[in-house]
Amino acid sequence: MRASWIAGLLLVGLLIAFRVISAAGFLPNFSPLPALFLCSIIFFRGTRAWLLPVLAWVVTDPLVSIIQGYPVIGPHHVGIAVGLLASVLLGLALRRRPSNANVLLGSMGAAFLFYFVTNLLSFLGDPLYAKNVTGFIQSQWTGPQGFPPTWIFLRNLAAANLLFTGLFLAARPAWCSITTEPNLLPAKTR
């Protein structure tokens, strides 16, 4: 049991490093936070299913906000929370059939959901976007003038999610609560 917590904390540590490096501008928006929420909900049970991803978010978000010049607590957190909730709901839907293919596709779905939801809420609340179809398309693809296009956020988020989910799947037999392979189940459940 201790090894499973250590492996989980190592993955959280990796996520924290990715988020801080991303916020500093080295890999813009290369943040696998939706993948952590998705994979934790799919593979962990009990406290670990929510504690590890929430811990990662609570630890990294103030650092990321400060590095990027945003308030530590602000309206942008509503969009992030709703986007992460979408990842959790997708994880709950995939929990019954956690094949590698389903989880990898779910990871891409979590990236797209997070991207769409956060950009939709930005469109609705940010005065930089006109409140019409053009402003909506701008929020989902080009971003406001003077900023990088938002599709770069999607590309980097999807790449981070796939990488993190691949690492999660590779480490899974050593620490997760469930598995699809009977010979990897803990002895007491066989």
C-alpha positions as a Markdown table, in Angstrom:
| # | Residue | x | y | z |
|---|---|---|---|---|
| 1 | Met | 0.0 | 0.0 | 0.0 |
| 2 | Arg | 2.8 | 2.4 | 0.8 |
| 3 | Ala | 4.3 | 1.8 | -2.7 |
| 4 | Ser | 1.1 | 2.8 | -4.3 |
| 5 | Trp | 1.1 | 6.1 | -2.4 |
| 6 | Ile | 4.7 | 6.7 | -3.3 |
| 7 | Ala | 4.0 | 6.1 | -7.0 |
| 8 | Gly | 1.0 | 8.4 | -6.9 |
| 9 | Leu | 3.0 | 11.1 | -5.2 |
| 10 | Leu | 5.7 | 10.8 | -7.8 |
| 11 | Leu | 3.2 | 11.3 | -10.5 |
| 12 | Val | 1.8 | 14.3 | -8.7 |
| 13 | Gly | 5.4 | 15.6 | -8.3 |
| 14 | Leu | 5.9 | 15.2 | -12.0 |
| 15 | Leu | 2.7 | 17.1 | -12.7 |
| 16 | Ile | 3.7 | 19.9 | -10.4 |
| 17 | Ala | 7.0 | 20.2 | -12.2 |
| 18 | Phe | 5.2 | 20.3 | -15.6 |
| 19 | Arg | 2.8 | 23.0 | -14.4 |
| 20 | Val | 5.6 | 25.2 | -13.0 |
| 21 | Ile | 7.7 | 24.8 | -16.1 |
| 22 | Ser | 4.7 | 25.5 | -18.3 |
| 23 | Ala | 3.8 | 28.6 | -16.3 |
| 24 | Ala | 7.3 | 29.9 | -16.7 |
| 25 | Gly | 6.9 | 29.8 | -20.5 |
| 26 | Phe | 9.2 | 26.9 | -21.4 |
| 27 | Leu | 6.4 | 24.7 | -22.5 |
| 28 | Pro | 3.3 | 26.9 | -22.6 |
| 29 | Asn | 0.1 | 25.2 | -21.3 |
| 30 | Phe | 1.8 | 21.9 | -21.1 |
| 31 | Ser | -0.2 | 20.9 | -18.1 |
| 32 | Pro | -1.6 | 17.4 | -17.6 |
| 33 | Leu | -4.0 | 18.4 | -14.8 |
| 34 | Pro | -7.1 | 17.1 | -16.6 |
| 35 | Ala | -5.3 | 13.8 | -17.2 |
| 36 | Leu | -4.5 | 13.5 | -13.5 |
| 37 | Phe | -8.1 | 14.0 | -12.5 |
| 38 | Leu | -9.3 | 11.6 | -15.2 |
| 39 | Cys | -6.8 | 8.8 | -14.4 |
| 40 | Ser | -7.2 | 9.2 | -10.6 |
| 41 | Ile | -11.0 | 8.8 | -10.9 |
| 42 | Ile | -10.7 | 5.8 | -13.2 |
| 43 | Phe | -8.0 | 3.9 | -11.3 |
| 44 | Phe | -8.0 | 4.9 | -7.7 |
| 45 | Arg | -10.6 | 4.2 | -5.1 |
| 46 | Gly | -11.5 | 6.0 | -1.9 |
| 47 | Thr | -9.4 | 8.9 | -0.8 |
| 48 | Arg | -6.8 | 8.6 | -3.5 |
| 49 | Ala | -9.3 | 9.1 | -6.2 |
| 50 | Trp | -9.8 | 12.7 | -5.3 |
| 51 | Leu | -7.0 | 13.6 | -2.8 |
| 52 | Leu | -4.0 | 13.3 | -5.2 |
| 53 | Pro | -5.5 | 15.5 | -8.0 |
| 54 | Val | -6.9 | 18.1 | -5.7 |
| 55 | Leu | -3.6 | 18.2 | -3.8 |
| 56 | Ala | -1.8 | 18.8 | -7.1 |
| 57 | Trp | -4.1 | 21.5 | -8.1 |
| 58 | Val | -4.1 | 23.3 | -4.7 |
| 59 | Val | -0.3 | 23.2 | -4.6 |
| 60 | Thr | 0.4 | 24.3 | -8.1 |
| 61 | Asp | -2.4 | 26.7 | -8.8 |
| 62 | Pro | -1.1 | 29.6 | -6.6 |
| 63 | Leu | 2.4 | 29.2 | -8.1 |
| 64 | Val | 1.1 | 29.2 | -11.7 |
| 65 | Ser | -1.2 | 32.2 | -11.0 |
| 66 | Ile | 1.7 | 34.2 | -9.5 |
| 67 | Ile | 4.1 | 33.3 | -12.3 |
| 68 | Gln | 1.5 | 34.2 | -15.0 |
| 69 | Gly | 0.5 | 37.5 | -13.2 |
| 70 | Tyr | -3.0 | 36.4 | -12.3 |
| 71 | Pro | -4.6 | 36.7 | -8.8 |
| 72 | Val | -4.1 | 33.7 | -6.6 |
| 73 | Ile | -7.8 | 33.4 | -6.3 |
| 74 | Gly | -9.9 | 34.9 | -9.1 |
| 75 | Pro | -12.8 | 34.4 | -11.4 |
| 76 | His | -10.7 | 32.3 | -13.8 |
| 77 | His | -10.8 | 29.5 | -11.2 |
| 78 | Val | -14.4 | 28.9 | -11.9 |
| 79 | Gly | -13.5 | 27.9 | -15.5 |
| 80 | Ile | -10.7 | 25.7 | -14.3 |
| 81 | Ala | -12.9 | 24.0 | -11.7 |
| 82 | Val | -15.7 | 23.3 | -14.2 |
| 83 | Gly | -13.1 | 22.0 | -16.7 |
| 84 | Leu | -11.7 | 19.7 | -14.1 |
| 85 | Leu | -15.2 | 18.6 | -13.2 |
| 86 | Ala | -15.8 | 17.6 | -16.8 |
| 87 | Ser | -12.6 | 15.4 | -16.6 |
| 88 | Val | -14.0 | 13.8 | -13.4 |
| 89 | Leu | -17.3 | 13.1 | -15.1 |
| 90 | Leu | -15.6 | 11.6 | -18.1 |
| 91 | Gly | -13.4 | 9.5 | -15.7 |
| 92 | Leu | -16.5 | 8.2 | -13.9 |
| 93 | Ala | -18.0 | 7.2 | -17.3 |
| 94 | Leu | -14.8 | 5.3 | -18.3 |
| 95 | Arg | -14.3 | 3.7 | -14.9 |
| 96 | Arg | -16.1 | 0.5 | -15.8 |
| 97 | Arg | -14.0 | -0.2 | -18.9 |
| 98 | Pro | -10.5 | 1.1 | -18.2 |
| 99 | Ser | -8.7 | -0.5 | -21.2 |
| 100 | Asn | -5.6 | 1.3 | -22.3 |
| 101 | Ala | -7.3 | 2.5 | -25.5 |
| 102 | Asn | -10.3 | 3.8 | -23.6 |
| 103 | Val | -8.1 | 5.6 | -21.1 |
| 104 | Leu | -6.0 | 7.2 | -23.9 |
| 105 | Leu | -9.0 | 8.3 | -25.8 |
| 106 | Gly | -10.6 | 9.6 | -22.6 |
| 107 | Ser | -7.4 | 11.6 | -22.0 |
| 108 | Met | -7.8 | 13.3 | -25.3 |
| 109 | Gly | -11.5 | 13.8 | -24.5 |
| 110 | Ala | -10.6 | 15.3 | -21.1 |
| 111 | Ala | -8.2 | 17.7 | -22.9 |
| 112 | Phe | -10.9 | 18.8 | -25.4 |
| 113 | Leu | -13.5 | 19.1 | -22.7 |
| 114 | Phe | -11.2 | 21.2 | -20.4 |
| 115 | Tyr | -10.2 | 23.3 | -23.4 |
| 116 | Phe | -13.8 | 23.9 | -24.6 |
| 117 | Val | -15.2 | 24.6 | -21.1 |
| 118 | Thr | -12.5 | 27.0 | -20.0 |
| 119 | Asn | -12.5 | 28.9 | -23.3 |
| 120 | Leu | -16.3 | 29.0 | -23.3 |
| 121 | Leu | -16.3 | 30.5 | -19.9 |
| 122 | Ser | -13.6 | 33.0 | -21.0 |
| 123 | Phe | -15.7 | 33.9 | -23.9 |
| 124 | Leu | -18.7 | 34.5 | -21.6 |
| 125 | Gly | -16.8 | 36.5 | -19.0 |
| 126 | Asp | -13.8 | 38.2 | -20.7 |
| 127 | Pro | -14.5 | 41.6 | -22.2 |
| 128 | Leu | -11.8 | 40.9 | -24.8 |
| 129 | Tyr | -14.2 | 38.7 | -26.7 |
| 130 | Ala | -17.2 | 40.1 | -28.6 |
| 131 | Lys | -20.4 | 38.4 | -27.4 |
| 132 | Asn | -21.3 | 37.0 | -30.8 |
| 133 | Val | -20.4 | 34.0 | -33.1 |
| 134 | Thr | -17.1 | 35.7 | -34.1 |
| 135 | Gly | -16.1 | 36.2 | -30.5 |
| 136 | Phe | -17.0 | 32.6 | -29.7 |
| 137 | Ile | -14.9 | 31.3 | -32.6 |
| 138 | Gln | -12.1 | 33.6 | -31.5 |
| 139 | Ser | -12.2 | 32.2 | -27.9 |
| 140 | Gln | -12.1 | 28.6 | -29.3 |
| 141 | Trp | -9.4 | 29.1 | -31.9 |
| 142 | Thr | -7.5 | 32.3 | -32.4 |
| 143 | Gly | -7.7 | 34.0 | -28.9 |
| 144 | Pro | -7.8 | 37.7 | -28.3 |
| 145 | Gln | -5.5 | 40.0 | -30.4 |
| 146 | Gly | -2.1 | 40.4 | -29.0 |
| 147 | Phe | -2.1 | 36.9 | -27.4 |
| 148 | Pro | -1.0 | 33.5 | -28.8 |
| 149 | Pro | -3.8 | 31.6 | -30.5 |
| 150 | Thr | -5.8 | 29.4 | -28.2 |
| 151 | Trp | -5.4 | 26.3 | -30.4 |
| 152 | Ile | -1.8 | 26.2 | -29.1 |
| 153 | Phe | -3.3 | 25.7 | -25.6 |
| 154 | Leu | -5.2 | 22.7 | -27.0 |
| 155 | Arg | -2.2 | 21.2 | -28.7 |
| 156 | Asn | 0.0 | 21.5 | -25.7 |
| 157 | Leu | -2.7 | 20.3 | -23.3 |
| 158 | Ala | -3.5 | 17.3 | -25.5 |
| 159 | Ala | 0.2 | 16.4 | -25.7 |
| 160 | Ala | 0.7 | 16.7 | -21.9 |
| 161 | Asn | -2.4 | 14.7 | -21.3 |
| 162 | Leu | -1.3 | 11.9 | -23.6 |
| 163 | Leu | 2.2 | 11.8 | -22.1 |
| 164 | Phe | 1.0 | 11.8 | -18.5 |
| 165 | Thr | -1.7 | 9.2 | -19.2 |
| 166 | Gly | 0.9 | 7.0 | -20.9 |
| 167 | Leu | 3.1 | 7.3 | -17.8 |
| 168 | Phe | 0.1 | 6.6 | -15.6 |
| 169 | Leu | -0.8 | 3.5 | -17.6 |
| 170 | Ala | 2.8 | 2.3 | -17.7 |
| 171 | Ala | 3.0 | 2.6 | -13.9 |
| 172 | Arg | -0.5 | 1.2 | -13.2 |
| 173 | Pro | 0.3 | -2.4 | -12.3 |
| 174 | Ala | 2.5 | -1.3 | -9.5 |
| 175 | Trp | 0.1 | 0.9 | -7.7 |
| 176 | Cys | -3.5 | 1.1 | -8.8 |
| 177 | Ser | -6.5 | -0.3 | -7.0 |
| 178 | Ile | -8.0 | -2.0 | -10.1 |
| 179 | Thr | -6.7 | -3.5 | -13.2 |
| 180 | Thr | -8.1 | -5.3 | -16.2 |
| 181 | Glu | -5.7 | -8.2 | -16.0 |
| 182 | Pro | -6.5 | -10.9 | -13.4 |
| 183 | Asn | -2.9 | -11.8 | -12.7 |
| 184 | Leu | -2.2 | -8.3 | -11.6 |
| 185 | Leu | -5.0 | -8.1 | -9.1 |
| 186 | Pro | -4.0 | -8.1 | -5.4 |
| 187 | Ala | -4.0 | -11.7 | -3.9 |
| 188 | Lys | -6.9 | -11.0 | -1.6 |
| 189 | Thr | -9.2 | -10.2 | -4.5 |
| 190 | Arg | -8.4 | -13.3 | -6.6 |
